[in-house]
Amino acid sequence: MAERTLVVRDVASLLVSTSCGIGFFLGTGELALQQGMAACLYAVATAIGLVALALSAPRLQKTGQSIWTYFGSLYGPTISQQVAAFSLIWMTGVLSAQIRGASAILALSGMPQAVSIISVDCLVLVFSFLRISWLSGMFALCMCGCNAILVYALAETHSLILWLRSPAIFMESIRAQPVGHTGLVLLSVAALVVCGADYQQFPAMAKTPTHARYGCLTAAVIVLGVGFLPASAVIAGANLWQLGHLADQAQVVPKLLARAIDSSAPVMSLPVTCLLIVTALGSACSILRAMTDATATVSRDTSIPAVFHRILPVLAATLVAVYGRSIVNVMVTLNIVYLAAVVPLLALTLLGHPIQDRAAKRSMLVGAGVSTLCVLIEWTHTIHMPEATPLVLAWPCALVAALRSHATSPQVESPCLNPAELRQRSQG
């Protein structure tokens, strides 16, 4: 991890930009056309996760460890590489959302899809080399600009009251959604904020534990405050600006902002486009920083040039972005595979249960394998399953694999930590 220089403002700004990147804006706007205010569920879950992250922020600041380094200190380098590999899976989904969102914005200007995606990939790589202090200020300005335009769009449609009433409307709308879907999104998103390296990296770089904790809490308040803006603006302007007739519904929010600004000052279209692009690139760079570290960990035993630690994640995310599923659905789906692999092992570790390296490895592989199989079955429409099925099946299987391996293999070469040692290491 980098040296600890971030204050509360910087930590909060970077966490908000990671949480509310263009994938969040476009994904929420896309879902708002179908689900109404219930589309804000992702923002609410993220805010809950940031509050939970604040509880562990002092430990993160003290140790400065990514989650794969933390597991590596307990179970060895092989487990560290596995956790980094599974982290890459879900971060690929988040990065792909930013790439798809930015390319959708460029496509509104008439740029061909292939050219827009390639342009975004190149810009993400360039931005990822900027200093974290520069990125913090840039992200804060761009996020404020995007939110200001959304508020202006609400004012243009005389619907500011809708934003103020959005929490109450959200509670009514969420009751109409399937309970399984609501629970899955809340659990998976909140858990990813706590366990995700792209979020953990910023509290770990805070000056003091206090800066880390209050940065997380400040970010939670901001995310909850602005989380209802995109859906409110889309609902208010859907009929007026015919937002439901777009070929790519990921373009709903950019189109909304363009229409709102163009109604009074056409010259502002280019600045608005640039603002949205920089917002997308800012969030993408935060994620790519964590993915670069994860790729370096996975390829520790190979001679891959360092530049490929950045290029390979971008290429993988681009392939997912081209697939074309709903932005939020892609992020949640890939989150599930990561959670299925890591959460059972993390739970046993925090409970102080002694696990051997071989058992930890088997547990992660079983959890990831079962969840991936369920996701593939659902994608191919072979069998219709409830959305929570991958986790419902994977977690018990992973726990059984870990405990059964421990019970049937009491004498193995890998060292087994006793509960006291495990608890001491887990506390940093």
C-alpha positions in Angstrom: 0.0 0.0 0.0 1.0 3.6 -0.6 2.2 5.9 2.3 -0.5 7.2 4.6 -1.2 10.8 3.5 -5.0 11.1 3.1 -7.2 13.2 5.4 -10.9 12.9 6.0 -11.8 14.9 2.9 -9.6 12.9 0.6 -10.8 9.5 1.9 -14.4 10.6 1.6 -13.9 12.0 -1.9 -12.2 8.9 -3.2 -14.7 6.5 -1.6 -17.6 8.5 -3.0 -16.1 8.5 -6.5 -15.5 4.8 -6.3 -19.1 4.2 -5.1 -20.9 6.7 -7.4 -18.9 6.4 -10.6 -20.5 6.7 -14.0 -21.5 3.0 -13.7 -23.6 4.0 -10.7 -25.2 7.0 -12.4 -25.9 5.1 -15.7 -26.9 1.9 -14.0 -29.3 3.5 -11.6 -30.8 5.5 -14.5 -31.2 2.4 -16.6 -33.0 0.6 -13.8 -35.1 3.6 -12.9 -37.0 3.3 -16.2 -38.1 -0.2 -15.2 -38.2 -0.2 -11.4 -38.8 3.4 -10.5 -37.3 4.6 -7.2 -36.4 1.0 -6.3 -33.4 1.4 -8.6 -31.7 3.3 -5.7 -31.2 0.0 -3.8 -27.6 -0.2 -5.0 -26.9 3.3 -3.5 -28.6 2.4 -0.2 -26.6 -0.9 0.1 -23.4 0.9 -0.7 -24.0 3.5 2.1 -24.7 0.6 4.5 -21.4 -1.0 3.4 -19.5 2.2 4.0 -20.8 2.4 7.6 -19.6 -1.1 8.1 -16.3 -0.3 6.5 -15.9 2.5 9.1 -15.8 -0.1 11.8 -12.8 -1.8 10.3 -11.2 1.4 9.0 -8.8 1.9 12.0 -7.4 -1.7 11.5 -7.0 -1.1 7.8 -5.1 2.1 8.5 -2.9 0.4 11.0 -2.0 -2.6 8.9 -2.2 -1.0 5.4 -2.9 -4.5 4.0 -5.1 -5.4 1.1 -7.5 -8.3 1.7 -5.2 -10.8 -0.2 -2.2 -9.7 1.8 -4.2 -10.2 5.0 -5.1 -13.7 4.0 -1.6 -14.3 2.8 -0.2 -13.5 6.3 -2.6 -16.1 7.8 -2.5 -18.9 5.2 0.5 -18.3 3.0 1.2 -16.9 -0.5 -0.9 -19.5 -2.4 -4.1 -18.3 -0.6 -3.0 -14.7 -1.2 -2.9 -15.3 -4.9 -6.2 -17.1 -4.9 -8.0 -14.2 -3.1 -6.3 -11.7 -5.5 -7.6 -13.8 -8.4 -11.1 -13.9 -7.1 -10.9 -10.1 -6.4 -10.0 -9.6 -10.0 -13.2 -11.3 -11.0 -15.6 -9.0 -9.3 -13.5 -5.8 -9.9 -13.7 -6.7 -13.6 -17.4 -6.3 -13.4 -17.1 -2.9 -11.7 -14.5 -1.7 -14.2 -16.6 -2.9 -17.1 -19.5 -0.8 -15.8 -17.3 2.3 -16.0 -16.0 1.4 -19.5 -19.5 0.8 -20.8 -20.8 4.0 -19.2 -18.1 6.1 -20.6 -18.4 4.6 -24.1 -22.2 5.1 -24.0 -21.5 8.8 -23.4 -19.1 9.0 -26.3 -21.6 7.1 -28.5 -24.1 10.0 -28.0 -21.8 12.2 -29.9 -21.9 9.9 -32.9 -18.7 8.0 -32.3 -18.8 4.4 -33.4 -19.0 1.9 -30.5 -15.7 0.2 -31.2 -13.9 3.5 -31.4 -15.5 4.8 -28.2 -14.5 1.7 -26.2 -10.9 1.8 -27.4 -10.7 5.5 -26.6 -12.0 4.9 -23.1 -9.6 2.1 -22.5 -6.7 4.3 -23.5 -7.8 7.1 -21.3 -8.3 4.8 -18.3 -4.7 3.6 -18.7 -3.4 7.2 -18.9 -5.4 8.4 -15.9 -4.3 5.5 -13.8 -0.7 6.9 -13.7 -1.8 10.2 -12.0 -1.0 10.8 -8.4 -3.7 9.9 -5.9 -3.8 13.4 -4.4 -4.5 14.9 -7.9 -7.2 12.3 -8.5 -8.9 13.1 -5.2 -9.5 16.8 -6.1 -10.4 16.0 -9.7 -13.0 13.4 -8.7 -14.6 15.7 -6.1 -15.1 18.5 -8.6 -16.5 16.2 -11.3 -18.9 14.5 -8.8 -20.1 17.9 -7.7 -20.6 18.9 -11.3 -22.6 15.8 -12.1 -24.8 16.2 -9.1 -25.4 19.9 -9.8 -26.6 19.1 -13.3 -28.9 16.5 -12.0 -30.4 19.0 -9.5 -30.7 21.4 -12.4 -32.6 18.8 -14.4 -35.0 18.3 -11.5 -35.5 22.1 -11.3 -36.2 22.2 -15.1 -39.0 19.6 -14.6 -40.3 21.3 -11.4 -39.6 18.0 -9.6 -37.2 18.9 -6.7 -39.9 17.8 -4.3 -39.6 14.3 -5.8 -36.0 14.1 -4.7 -36.9 15.3 -1.2 -39.6 12.6 -1.0 -37.5 9.9 -2.6 -36.6 8.0 0.6 -40.3 7.5 1.4 -41.0 6.6 -2.3 -38.1 4.2 -2.2 -39.5 2.3 0.8 -42.8 1.9 -1.0 -41.2 0.8 -4.3 -38.9 -1.7 -2.7 -41.8 -3.6 -1.2 -43.0 -4.4 -4.7 -39.6 -6.0 -5.6 -38.9 -9.7 -5.0 -37.6 -10.2 -1.5 -34.8 -12.5 -2.8 -33.5 -9.9 -5.2 -33.6 -7.1 -2.6 -31.8 -9.3 0.0 -29.2 -10.4 -2.5 -28.3 -6.9 -3.7 -28.1 -5.6 -0.1 -25.9 -8.4 1.1 -23.6 -8.6 -1.9 -23.0 -4.9 -2.4 -22.6 -4.1 1.3 -20.2 -7.1 1.7 -18.2 -6.0 -1.3 -17.7 -2.6 0.2 -16.3 -4.1 3.4 -14.3 -6.8 1.7 -13.4 -5.0 -1.6 -9.8 -3.9 -2.2 -10.9 -0.9 -4.2 -12.7 0.5 -1.1 -10.1 -0.7 1.5 -7.2 1.0 -0.3 -8.3 4.5 0.8 -8.8 4.0 4.6 -5.5 2.2 4.5 -3.8 5.3 3.1 -5.4 7.7 5.7 -3.1 9.7 7.9 -4.6 8.4 11.2 -7.3 5.8 12.2 -9.6 8.8 13.0 -9.2 10.1 9.4 -9.9 6.7 8.1 -13.1 6.2 10.1 -14.6 9.6 9.6 -13.7 9.5 6.0 -15.8 6.4 5.6 -18.7 7.8 7.6 -18.7 11.0 5.6 -18.7 9.1 2.4 -21.7 7.0 3.6 -23.7 10.2 4.3 -22.8 11.7 0.9 -23.6 8.5 -1.0 -27.0 8.2 0.7 -27.7 11.9 0.0 -26.9 11.8 -3.8 -27.9 8.2 -4.3 -31.5 9.1 -5.0 -30.6 11.9 -7.5 -30.2 9.8 -10.8 -33.5 7.9 -10.3 -35.4 11.0 -9.3 -34.2 12.9 -12.4 -35.0 10.0 -14.7 -38.5 9.5 -13.3 -39.2 13.3 -13.6 -37.9 13.6 -17.1 -38.9 10.3 -18.6 -42.1 11.5 -20.3 -40.9 15.1 -21.0 -37.8 14.0 -22.9 -38.9 10.5 -24.1 -36.1 8.8 -22.3 -37.7 5.3 -22.7 -37.2 5.3 -26.4 -33.4 5.1 -26.4 -31.8 2.1 -28.1 -29.3 1.7 -25.3 -30.9 2.4 -22.0 -27.4 3.0 -20.4 -27.6 6.3 -22.2 -30.6 7.5 -20.2 -28.7 9.8 -17.7 -26.3 11.3 -20.3 -29.3 12.0 -22.6 -31.2 13.5 -19.7 -28.3 15.8 -18.8 -27.9 16.9 -22.4 -31.6 17.7 -22.8 -31.7 19.6 -19.5 -28.7 21.8 -20.5 -29.6 22.1 -24.2 -33.0 23.6 -23.3 -31.3 26.8 -22.2 -27.6 26.8 -23.4 -26.6 24.5 -26.3 -22.9 25.5 -25.9 -22.8 23.6 -22.6 -23.1 20.2 -24.3 -19.4 19.6 -24.7 -18.5 20.6 -21.2 -21.2 18.3 -19.8 -19.9 15.4 -21.9 -16.3 16.0 -20.7 -17.5 16.2 -17.1 -19.2 12.8 -17.4 -16.2 11.2 -19.1 -13.8 12.4 -16.4 -16.2 11.1 -13.7 -16.2 7.7 -15.4 -12.5 7.7 -15.8 -12.0 8.8 -12.2 -13.9 5.8 -10.8 -12.3 3.5 -13.3 -8.8 4.6 -12.2 -9.6 3.9 -8.5 -10.6 0.4 -9.4 -7.7 -0.1 -11.8 -5.3 0.8 -9.0 -6.5 -2.1 -6.9 -6.7 -4.4 -9.9 -3.1 -3.7 -10.8 -2.0 -4.7 -7.3 -4.1 -7.8 -7.5 -2.7 -8.8 -10.9 0.8 -8.3 -9.6 0.0 -10.7 -6.7 -1.5 -13.3 -9.0 1.5 -13.2 -11.4 4.1 -13.1 -8.6 5.8 -16.3 -9.8 5.8 -15.3 -13.5 7.9 -12.8 -15.5 5.0 -10.7 -16.9 6.1 -7.1 -17.5 4.7 -4.6 -15.1 2.7 -2.7 -17.8 0.6 -5.8 -18.4 -0.6 -5.6 -14.7 -2.6 -2.6 -15.9 -3.4 -3.7 -19.5 -4.8 -7.2 -18.8 -7.5 -6.0 -16.3 -8.7 -3.3 -18.8 -8.9 -5.9 -21.6 -10.9 -8.3 -19.4 -13.3 -5.5 -18.3 -13.7 -4.5 -22.0 -14.9 -8.0 -22.9 -17.5 -7.9 -20.1 -18.6 -4.4 -21.2 -19.2 -5.5 -24.8 -21.4 -8.4 -23.6 -24.1 -5.8 -23.0 -26.1 -6.9 -20.0 -27.5 -4.4 -17.5 -24.7 -2.5 -15.8 -25.9 -3.1 -12.3 -26.7 -6.8 -13.0 -23.2 -7.4 -14.3 -21.6 -5.9 -11.2 -23.9 -7.9 -8.8 -23.4 -11.2 -10.7 -19.6 -11.0 -10.6 -19.7 -9.9 -7.0 -21.5 -13.2 -6.1 -18.6 -15.4 -7.3 -16.2 -13.4 -5.2 -18.4 -13.5 -2.1 -19.0 -17.2 -2.5 -15.3 -17.9 -2.5 -14.1 -15.5 0.2 -16.8 -15.0 2.8 -16.9 -18.5 4.3 -13.1 -18.4 4.8 -13.3 -14.9 6.2 -16.0 -15.9 8.6 -14.1 -18.9 9.9 -11.0 -16.7 10.3 -12.8 -14.0 12.3 -14.4 -16.6 14.5 -10.9 -17.9 15.4 -11.4 -21.4 13.9 -8.1 -23.0 13.1 -7.8 -23.8 9.3 -5.0 -25.4 7.5 -3.7 -23.9 4.2 -5.0 -26.9 2.2 -8.5 -26.6 3.7 -8.6 -22.8 3.0 -7.6 -23.4 -0.6 -10.2 -26.1 -1.1 -12.9 -24.0 0.6 -12.4 -21.1 -1.8 -12.3 -23.3 -4.9 -15.5 -25.1 -3.9 -17.3 -21.9 -3.2 -16.3 -20.3 -6.4 -17.0 -23.4 -8.4 -20.5 -23.9 -7.1 -21.5 -20.2 -7.6 -20.0 -20.1 -11.1 -21.9 -23.2 -12.1 -25.1 -21.6 -10.8 -24.5 -18.4 -12.7 -23.7 -20.2 -15.9 -26.9 -22.2 -15.6 -28.9 -19.0 -15.1 -27.2 -17.2 -18.0 -27.9 -20.1 -20.4 -31.5 -20.4 -19.1 -31.1 -24.1 -18.6 -32.9 -23.9 -15.3 -34.6 -20.9 -13.7 -33.3 -20.4 -10.2 -33.8 -17.7 -7.5 -31.2 -15.0 -7.6 -29.8 -16.0 -4.2 -29.2 -19.6 -5.2 -25.5 -19.3 -5.9 -24.8 -18.0 -2.4 -27.3 -20.3 -0.7 -25.6 -23.3 -2.2 -22.0 -22.1 -2.3 -21.6 -21.0 1.3 -22.6 -24.3 2.9 -20.5 -26.3 0.4 -17.5 -24.1 1.1 -17.9 -24.4 4.8 -18.3 -28.1 4.6 -15.2 -28.4 2.4 -13.1 -26.4 4.9 -14.3 -28.2 8.0 -14.3 -31.6 6.4 -10.8 -31.1 5.2 -9.7 -30.1 8.7 -11.4 -33.1 10.2 -10.1 -35.7 7.7 -6.6 -34.3 7.3 -5.3 -33.7 10.8 -1.7 -34.3 9.8 -0.6 -32.3 6.8 2.5 -30.4 5.9 0.8 -27.0 6.0 0.9 -25.3 9.3 -2.3 -25.0 11.3 -2.8 -21.9 13.4 -4.3 -22.4 16.8 -7.2 -20.1 17.8 -5.1 -17.7 19.9 -2.6 -17.2 17.1 -5.3 -16.8 14.5 -7.2 -14.3 16.5 -4.0 -12.3 17.2 -3.0 -12.2 13.5 -6.6 -11.3 12.4 -6.5 -8.3 14.6 -3.3 -7.0 12.8 
